Amino acid sequence: MNRRELVDAIASHTEMDKKTVDAVLHGFTDVVLATVAGGDPVAITGFAKFSKRESAARTGRNPATGETIQIAAKTTAKITPLKGFKDVVLGAAPPPKLG
């Protein structure tokens, strides 16, 4: 499902116009991106947690040669599905009804 299909589905499910749904979805992504980029996590209960993860520089080993190498510090984005999401996807709970 792409963004346009998502906007159409939400608009039909909530009986809102597509322009409003698109504006809310755009605002949601902007707020989540700005908050996580600033270092604060965003958790949506029953859905997902968005966070920024920083790992320190460390020493590793090349598995092919056994040579010791330096692994640089890095920052990554992390999205963790929460229990409610996992339960629906894995079949432990029924998915929501769409109108």
C-alpha positions in Angstrom: 0.0 0.0 0.0 1.5 3.4 -1.0 0.7 6.8 0.5 -2.2 7.6 -1.9 -3.8 4.2 -1.2 -3.4 4.8 2.6 -5.0 8.2 2.4 -7.9 6.8 0.4 -8.4 3.9 2.9 -8.2 6.2 6.0 -10.6 8.7 4.3 -13.2 6.0 3.6 -12.8 4.4 7.0 -13.2 7.7 8.9 -15.5 9.5 6.5 -13.2 12.4 6.3 -12.1 14.2 3.1 -8.9 13.1 1.5 -7.2 16.5 1.8 -7.7 16.6 5.5 -6.4 13.0 5.9 -3.4 13.8 3.7 -2.6 16.9 5.8 -2.8 14.9 9.1 -0.6 12.1 7.7 1.9 14.7 6.5 1.8 16.4 9.9 2.2 13.1 11.7 5.4 12.2 9.7 6.9 15.7 10.2 6.3 15.6 13.9 7.7 12.1 14.3 10.8 12.8 12.2 11.6 16.1 14.0 11.1 14.5 17.5 13.2 11.4 16.8 15.9 13.5 15.0 16.1 15.5 18.2 16.8 12.4 20.2 13.4 11.8 21.8 11.6 8.5 21.1 8.0 8.5 19.9 5.8 5.6 21.1 2.3 4.9 19.8 0.6 2.5 22.2 -0.2 -0.8 20.6 1.5 0.1 17.3 5.2 1.1 17.2 8.0 2.9 18.8 10.3 5.2 16.8 13.7 6.0 18.2 17.3 7.0 17.4 20.0 4.6 18.4 23.7 5.5 18.7 26.4 2.9 19.0 29.9 3.6 20.2 33.1 2.8 18.2 34.4 -0.6 18.9 37.0 -3.3 17.9 35.7 -6.1 15.7 37.2 -9.0 13.8 37.0 -9.7 10.1 35.4 -13.2 9.9 37.2 -14.1 6.7 40.8 -13.3 7.8 40.5 -13.1 11.6 42.2 -9.6 11.4 41.2 -7.1 14.1 39.4 -4.0 12.7 38.0 -0.8 14.1 34.3 -0.3 13.7 33.3 3.3 13.6 30.6 4.8 15.8 27.2 5.2 14.1 23.7 6.5 14.5 20.7 4.5 13.2 17.0 4.8 13.2 15.0 2.1 14.9 11.3 1.2 14.6 10.1 -1.4 17.0 6.6 -3.0 16.6 4.8 -3.1 19.9 2.6 -5.9 21.3 -0.7 -4.9 19.9 0.7 -4.7 16.4 2.5 -8.1 16.7 -0.6 -9.8 18.1 -2.7 -8.7 15.1 0.0 -9.5 12.5 0.8 -12.9 14.0 -2.9 -13.8 14.3 -3.2 -13.8 18.1 -5.8 -11.0 17.9 -8.3 -10.1 15.2 -7.5 -7.2 12.9 -9.8 -4.1 13.1 -12.8 -4.1 10.9 -12.6 -1.6 8.0 -15.8 0.0 6.7 
